[in-house]
Amino acid sequence: MCPYQVQKLWQTADVCVLVSEYEGTSVSMLEAMAAGCVPVVTKVSGTADVIQPGINGFTGPVAI
């Protein structure tokens, strides 16, 4: 899938769910946000710097 197709796919979605125990700032999360998707992600270092819960997305704890 080329980047253009990925962008089109994000534009058809309402929510982007990304779960990770260890993640920097996820490129997929940023691409989804740029396309208008609401990110729902685990609260790890990179997402904590970008997501303001309830304002531009939602975070949850890492479940181990």
C-alpha positions as CSV (number, residue, x, y, z in Angstrom):
1,M,0.0,0.0,0.0
2,C,1.5,3.4,-1.0
3,P,1.3,6.4,1.3
4,Y,-1.5,8.0,-0.8
5,Q,-3.6,4.9,-0.2
6,V,-2.9,4.9,3.5
7,Q,-4.1,8.5,3.7
8,K,-7.3,7.7,1.9
9,L,-7.9,4.8,4.3
10,W,-7.4,7.0,7.3
11,Q,-10.0,9.5,5.8
12,T,-12.6,6.7,5.8
13,A,-12.1,5.9,9.5
14,D,-13.5,7.7,12.5
15,V,-11.2,6.3,15.2
16,C,-7.6,5.1,15.2
17,V,-6.8,2.6,17.9
18,L,-3.1,2.0,18.6
19,V,-2.0,-0.1,21.6
20,S,1.7,-0.5,22.5
21,E,3.8,-1.0,25.6
22,Y,6.7,0.8,24.1
23,E,6.3,3.5,21.4
24,G,7.8,6.8,20.5
25,T,5.6,9.2,18.6
26,S,3.7,6.9,16.3
27,V,3.8,8.0,12.6
28,S,0.5,6.1,12.1
29,M,-1.1,8.1,14.9
30,L,0.0,11.4,13.4
31,E,-1.1,10.4,9.9
32,A,-4.5,9.4,11.3
33,M,-4.9,12.7,13.2
34,A,-4.0,14.6,10.1
35,A,-6.8,12.8,8.3
36,G,-9.3,13.6,11.0
37,C,-9.3,10.4,12.9
38,V,-9.6,10.5,16.7
39,P,-6.7,8.6,18.2
40,V,-7.3,6.2,21.1
41,V,-3.9,5.1,22.3
42,T,-2.0,3.7,25.2
43,K,-0.3,6.3,27.4
44,V,3.4,5.8,26.6
45,S,6.1,8.4,26.1
46,G,5.4,9.5,22.6
47,T,1.7,9.6,22.9
48,A,1.7,11.5,26.2
49,D,3.6,14.3,24.5
50,V,1.0,14.7,21.7
51,I,-2.4,13.6,23.0
52,Q,-4.4,15.9,25.3
53,P,-7.0,13.5,26.6
54,G,-10.5,14.6,25.7
55,I,-9.2,17.4,23.5
56,N,-7.4,15.8,20.5
57,G,-7.7,12.1,21.4
58,F,-7.9,9.6,24.3
59,T,-5.4,7.6,26.2
60,G,-5.5,4.5,28.4
61,P,-3.0,2.7,30.5
62,V,-0.8,-0.1,29.2
63,A,-2.3,-3.4,30.3
64,I,0.2,-6.0,31.2
